[in-house]
Amino acid sequence: MLKTVEGVYKEGKVMLSEVPSGIVESPVIVTFLEAKSPEVTPKKMYFGMFADNNQSTEEDLKTVEFHGDIDDCLDWS
């Protein structure tokens, strides 16, 4: 009887995801599958996706205003 069990080969050892029932000792054939990297679906941004009823004020813009970086040795005056 053939039985299939998933597992992972890591650092010279095969670690099974479950213990096969009814098998004390048996010859095995290990097949290595191609490792797949997880598919990353691009997240699309669209105009207005962050919009709500709040509008930016002059005070908001002053809070985030860039005043130069002291550590870059550039003259920002």
DSSP file (Angstrom, degrees, kcal/mol; ACC not computed):
  #  RESIDUE AA STRUCTURE BP1 BP2  ACC     N-H-->O    O-->H-N    N-H-->O    O-->H-N    TCO  KAPPA ALPHA  PHI   PSI    X-CA   Y-CA   Z-CA
    1    1 A M              0   0    0      0, 0.0     2,-0.4     0, 0.0     0, 0.0   0.000 360.0 360.0 360.0 137.3    0.0    0.0    0.0
    2    2 A L        -     0   0    0      2,-0.0     2,-0.4     0, 0.0     0, 0.0  -0.773 360.0-174.8 -97.5 142.8    1.3    3.5   -0.9
    3    3 A K        -     0   0    0     -2,-0.4     2,-0.5     2,-0.0     0, 0.0  -0.999  11.0-151.2-137.9 135.2    0.8    6.4    1.5
    4    4 A T        +     0   0    0     -2,-0.4     2,-0.4     2,-0.0    -2,-0.0  -0.911  16.1 175.5-110.8 131.7    1.7   10.0    0.9
    5    5 A V        -     0   0    0     -2,-0.5     2,-0.1    15,-0.1    -2,-0.0  -1.000  24.6-130.3-134.5 132.6    2.7   12.4    3.7
    6    6 A E        +     0   0    0     -2,-0.4    11,-2.9    10,-0.1    12,-0.5  -0.429  39.8 145.0 -77.4 156.6    3.8   16.0    3.2
    7    7 A G  E     -A   16   0A   0      9,-0.3     2,-0.4    10,-0.1     9,-0.2  -0.956  40.2-107.1-170.3-174.5    6.9   17.3    4.9
    8    8 A V  E     -A   15   0A   0      7,-2.4     7,-3.1    -2,-0.3     2,-0.6  -0.997  15.7-141.0-135.0 135.7   10.0   19.5    4.7
    9    9 A Y  E     +A   14   0A   0     -2,-0.4     2,-0.3     5,-0.2     5,-0.2  -0.870  36.5 160.1 -94.1 121.7   13.6   18.7    4.1
   10   10 A K  E >   -A   13   0A   0      3,-2.8     3,-1.4    -2,-0.6    -2,-0.1  -0.974  59.3  -9.8-149.1 129.1   15.8   21.0    6.3
   11   11 A E  T 3  S-     0   0    0     -2,-0.3     3,-0.1     1,-0.3    -1,-0.1   0.868 128.9 -48.9  52.7  44.3   19.3   20.7    7.5
   12   12 A G  T 3  S+     0   0    0      1,-0.2     2,-0.4     0, 0.0    -1,-0.3   0.526 119.3  98.6  80.9   6.1   19.7   17.1    6.3
   13   13 A K  E <   -A   10   0A   0     -3,-1.4    -3,-2.8     2,-0.0     2,-0.6  -0.948  65.5-135.5-128.8 148.1   16.5   15.8    7.9
   14   14 A V  E     -A    9   0A   0     -2,-0.4     2,-0.6    -5,-0.2    -5,-0.2  -0.907  20.4-164.5-100.0 120.1   13.0   15.2    6.6
   15   15 A M  E     -A    8   0A   0     -7,-3.1    -7,-2.4    -2,-0.6     2,-0.2  -0.924  11.2-145.0-107.4 117.6   10.4   16.5    9.0
   16   16 A L  E     -A    7   0A   0     -2,-0.6    -9,-0.3    -9,-0.2     3,-0.1  -0.548  10.1-140.7 -82.4 144.7    6.9   15.1    8.3
   17   17 A S  S    S+     0   0    0    -11,-2.9     2,-0.3    -2,-0.2   -10,-0.1   0.678  88.2  13.8 -77.6 -16.5    3.8   17.2    8.8
   18   18 A E  S    S-     0   0    0    -12,-0.5    -1,-0.2     3,-0.0    -2,-0.0  -0.985  81.9-108.6-151.9 156.6    2.0   14.2   10.3
   19   19 A V        -     0   0    0     -2,-0.3     2,-0.2    -3,-0.1    -2,-0.0  -0.781  38.9-122.8 -87.8 122.5    2.8   10.8   11.6
   20   20 A P    >   -     0   0    0      0, 0.0     3,-0.9     0, 0.0     2,-0.2  -0.473  28.3-127.2 -67.7 130.1    1.6    8.1    9.1
   21   21 A S  T 3  S+     0   0    0     -2,-0.2     3,-0.1     1,-0.2    -3,-0.0  -0.512  83.7  17.1 -80.2 144.6   -0.8    5.8   10.9
   22   22 A G  T 3  S+     0   0    0     -2,-0.2     2,-0.5     1,-0.2    -1,-0.2   0.564  95.2 111.8  78.2   9.7   -0.3    2.0   10.8
   23   23 A I    <   +     0   0    0     -3,-0.9    -1,-0.2     1,-0.2     3,-0.1  -0.961  27.5 163.3-121.5 118.5    3.3    2.2    9.6
   24   24 A V  S    S-     0   0    0     -2,-0.5     2,-0.3     1,-0.4    -1,-0.2   0.833  76.9  -3.8 -95.0 -44.3    6.1    1.1   11.9
   25   25 A E  S    S+     0   0    0      2,-0.0    -1,-0.4     0, 0.0     0, 0.0  -0.984  72.3 153.3-151.1 139.1    8.9    0.7    9.4
   26   26 A S        -     0   0    0     -2,-0.3     2,-0.1    -3,-0.1    -3,-0.0  -0.967  43.9-104.9-163.6 145.6    8.9    1.0    5.6
   27   27 A P        -     0   0    0      0, 0.0     2,-0.3     0, 0.0    -2,-0.0  -0.479  43.9-159.5 -69.2 150.6   11.2    1.8    2.7
   28   28 A V        -     0   0    0     -2,-0.1     2,-0.4     2,-0.0    -2,-0.0  -0.910  20.6-149.0-131.6 158.0   10.6    5.3    1.4
   29   29 A I        -     0   0    0     -2,-0.3     2,-0.5     2,-0.0     0, 0.0  -0.998  19.0-154.0-122.8 123.8   11.2    7.4   -1.8
   30   30 A V        -     0   0    0     -2,-0.4     2,-0.5     2,-0.0    -2,-0.0  -0.880   7.4-167.2-103.5 125.0   11.7   11.1   -1.2
   31   31 A T        -     0   0    0     -2,-0.5     2,-0.6     0, 0.0    -2,-0.0  -0.949  14.0-141.3-111.3 126.1   10.8   13.4   -4.1
   32   32 A F        -     0   0    0     -2,-0.5     2,-0.2     3,-0.0    -2,-0.0  -0.773  16.0-151.9 -90.9 124.1   12.0   17.0   -3.8
   33   33 A L        -     0   0    0     -2,-0.6     2,-0.3     1,-0.1     3,-0.0  -0.605  28.9 -95.5 -90.8 153.3    9.5   19.6   -5.1
   34   34 A E        -     0   0    0     -2,-0.2     2,-0.3     1,-0.1    -1,-0.1  -0.527  42.5-119.8 -68.9 128.0   10.5   22.9   -6.5
   35   35 A A        -     0   0    0     -2,-0.3     2,-0.4     1,-0.0    -1,-0.1  -0.537  28.1-151.6 -71.6 128.3   10.3   25.6   -3.8
   36   36 A K        -     0   0    0     -2,-0.3     3,-0.0     3,-0.0    -1,-0.0  -0.853   6.9-136.4-103.7 135.0    7.8   28.2   -4.8
   37   37 A S        -     0   0    0     -2,-0.4     3,-0.1     1,-0.1     2,-0.0  -0.677  40.5 -94.5 -82.8 144.9    8.2   31.8   -3.5
   38   38 A P        -     0   0    0      0, 0.0     2,-0.3     0, 0.0    -1,-0.1  -0.323  40.5-114.1 -62.4 137.7    4.8   33.2   -2.4
   39   39 A E        -     0   0    0     -3,-0.0     2,-0.7     1,-0.0    -3,-0.0  -0.567  26.4-153.8 -74.5 130.1    3.0   35.2   -5.1
   40   40 A V        -     0   0    0     -2,-0.3    -1,-0.0    -3,-0.1    -3,-0.0  -0.918   4.9-150.2-107.1 116.7    2.8   38.8   -4.3
   41   41 A T        -     0   0    0     -2,-0.7     2,-0.1     1,-0.1    -2,-0.0  -0.729  25.5-114.2 -86.0 130.7   -0.1   40.6   -5.9
   42   42 A P        -     0   0    0      0, 0.0     2,-0.6     0, 0.0    -1,-0.1  -0.394  24.2-133.7 -65.4 136.2    0.5   44.2   -6.5
   43   43 A K        -     0   0    0     -2,-0.1     2,-0.4    -3,-0.0    -3,-0.0  -0.812  21.0-145.6 -93.0 123.8   -1.6   46.5   -4.5
   44   44 A K        -     0   0    0     -2,-0.6     2,-0.4     2,-0.0    -1,-0.0  -0.711   5.1-151.9 -95.3 137.7   -3.1   49.2   -6.6
   45   45 A M        -     0   0    0     -2,-0.4     2,-0.3     3,-0.0     3,-0.0  -0.828  14.7-168.4-101.3 144.9   -3.7   52.7   -5.4
   46   46 A Y    >   -     0   0    0     -2,-0.4     3,-1.9     0, 0.0     4,-0.2  -0.950  33.8 -84.1-133.8 156.0   -6.4   54.7   -7.0
   47   47 A F  T 3  S+     0   0    0     -2,-0.3     0, 0.0     1,-0.3     0, 0.0  -0.332 112.5  13.9 -60.7 128.6   -7.4   58.4   -6.8
   48   48 A G  T >  S+     0   0    0     -2,-0.1     3,-1.2     1,-0.0    -1,-0.3   0.459  81.5 126.3  90.1   2.3   -9.5   59.1   -3.7
   49   49 A M  T <  S+     0   0    0     -3,-1.9    -2,-0.1     1,-0.3    -1,-0.0   0.760  83.5  37.0 -67.7 -21.6   -8.9   55.9   -1.8
   50   50 A F  T 3  S+     0   0    0     -4,-0.2    -1,-0.3     2,-0.1     2,-0.1   0.295  93.0 122.6-107.1   8.3   -7.8   57.8    1.2
   51   51 A A    <   +     0   0    0     -3,-1.2     2,-0.2     2,-0.1     4,-0.1  -0.409  25.7 148.7 -75.5 144.5  -10.3   60.7    0.9
   52   52 A D        -     0   0    0      2,-0.4    -2,-0.1    -2,-0.1    -1,-0.0  -0.794  62.9 -74.3-149.8-162.9  -12.8   61.6    3.5
   53   53 A N  S    S+     0   0    0     -2,-0.2     2,-0.3     2,-0.1    -2,-0.1   0.654  98.2  97.2 -79.1 -14.6  -14.5   64.8    4.7
   54   54 A N        -     0   0    0      1,-0.0    -2,-0.4     0, 0.0     2,-0.4  -0.603  58.0-161.9 -79.3 131.9  -11.4   66.2    6.5
   55   55 A Q        -     0   0    0     -2,-0.3     2,-0.1    -4,-0.1    -2,-0.1  -0.870  25.9-103.6-110.9 146.6   -9.4   68.7    4.4
   56   56 A S        -     0   0    0     -2,-0.4     2,-0.2     4,-0.1    -1,-0.0  -0.405  36.9-152.4 -67.3 142.8   -5.8   69.7    5.1
   57   57 A T     >  -     0   0    0     -2,-0.1     4,-1.7     1,-0.1     5,-0.1  -0.644  30.3-104.3-109.3 170.3   -5.3   73.1    6.8
   58   58 A E  H  > S+     0   0    0      1,-0.2     4,-1.7    -2,-0.2     5,-0.1   0.868 123.1  55.7 -59.7 -37.6   -2.4   75.5    6.7
   59   59 A E  H  > S+     0   0    0      1,-0.2     4,-1.6     2,-0.2    -1,-0.2   0.879 103.8  53.7 -64.5 -38.6   -1.5   74.4   10.2
   60   60 A D  H  > S+     0   0    0      1,-0.2     4,-1.2     2,-0.2    -1,-0.2   0.909 108.4  49.7 -61.1 -41.9   -1.3   70.7    9.0
   61   61 A L  H  < S+     0   0    0     -4,-1.7     4,-0.4     1,-0.2    -1,-0.2   0.845 107.8  53.1 -68.9 -33.7    1.1   71.7    6.3
   62   62 A K  H >< S+     0   0    0     -4,-1.7     3,-0.7     1,-0.2    -1,-0.2   0.850 103.8  58.6 -68.0 -33.3    3.3   73.7    8.7
   63   63 A T  H 3< S+     0   0    0     -4,-1.6    -1,-0.2     1,-0.2    -2,-0.2   0.865 114.0  35.4 -63.4 -37.4    3.5   70.6   10.9
   64   64 A V  T 3< S+     0   0    0     -4,-1.2    -1,-0.2    -3,-0.1    -2,-0.2   0.305  86.0 133.0-102.4   8.3    5.0   68.4    8.2
   65   65 A E    <   -     0   0    0     -3,-0.7     2,-0.4    -4,-0.4    -3,-0.1  -0.343  58.4-121.5 -64.1 138.7    7.1   71.1    6.5
   66   66 A F        -     0   0    0      1,-0.1    -1,-0.1    -2,-0.0     3,-0.1  -0.699  28.1-179.8 -85.3 127.1   10.7   70.1    5.7
   67   67 A H        -     0   0    0     -2,-0.4    -1,-0.1     1,-0.4     9,-0.1   0.079  50.7 -93.0-113.9  22.0   13.4   72.3    7.3
   68   68 A G        -     0   0    0      1,-0.1     2,-0.5     7,-0.1    -1,-0.4  -0.041  38.0 -87.5  89.3 164.6   16.5   70.6    6.0
   69   69 A D    > > -     0   0    0      1,-0.1     3,-1.3    -3,-0.1     5,-0.5  -0.964  24.2-157.1-116.2 117.6   18.7   67.8    7.5
   70   70 A I  G > 5S+     0   0    0     -2,-0.5     3,-0.9     1,-0.3    -1,-0.1   0.843  91.6  56.5 -61.6 -35.1   21.5   69.0    9.7
   71   71 A D  G 3 5S+     0   0    0      1,-0.2    -1,-0.3     2,-0.1    -2,-0.0   0.551  90.2  71.5 -78.9  -7.6   23.5   65.9    9.1
   72   72 A D  G < 5S-     0   0    0     -3,-1.3    -1,-0.2     2,-0.1    -2,-0.1   0.485  94.4-132.9 -90.2   0.8   23.7   66.1    5.3
   73   73 A C  T < 5 +     0   0    0     -3,-0.9     2,-0.3     1,-0.2    -3,-0.1   0.753  59.8 134.6  58.2  28.5   26.1   69.1    5.4
   74   74 A L      < -     0   0    0     -5,-0.5     2,-0.9    -4,-0.0    -1,-0.2  -0.806  62.5-117.6-105.7 150.6   24.1   71.1    2.9
   75   75 A D        +     0   0    0     -2,-0.3    -7,-0.1     1,-0.1    -5,-0.0  -0.775  32.7 175.9 -88.0 107.9   23.1   74.7    3.1
   76   76 A W              0   0    0     -2,-0.9    -1,-0.1     1,-0.2    -6,-0.0   0.225 360.0 360.0 -96.9  13.4   19.3   74.8    3.3
   77   77 A S              0   0    0     -9,-0.0    -1,-0.2     0, 0.0    -2,-0.0   0.505 360.0 360.0 -80.4 360.0   19.1   78.6    3.9
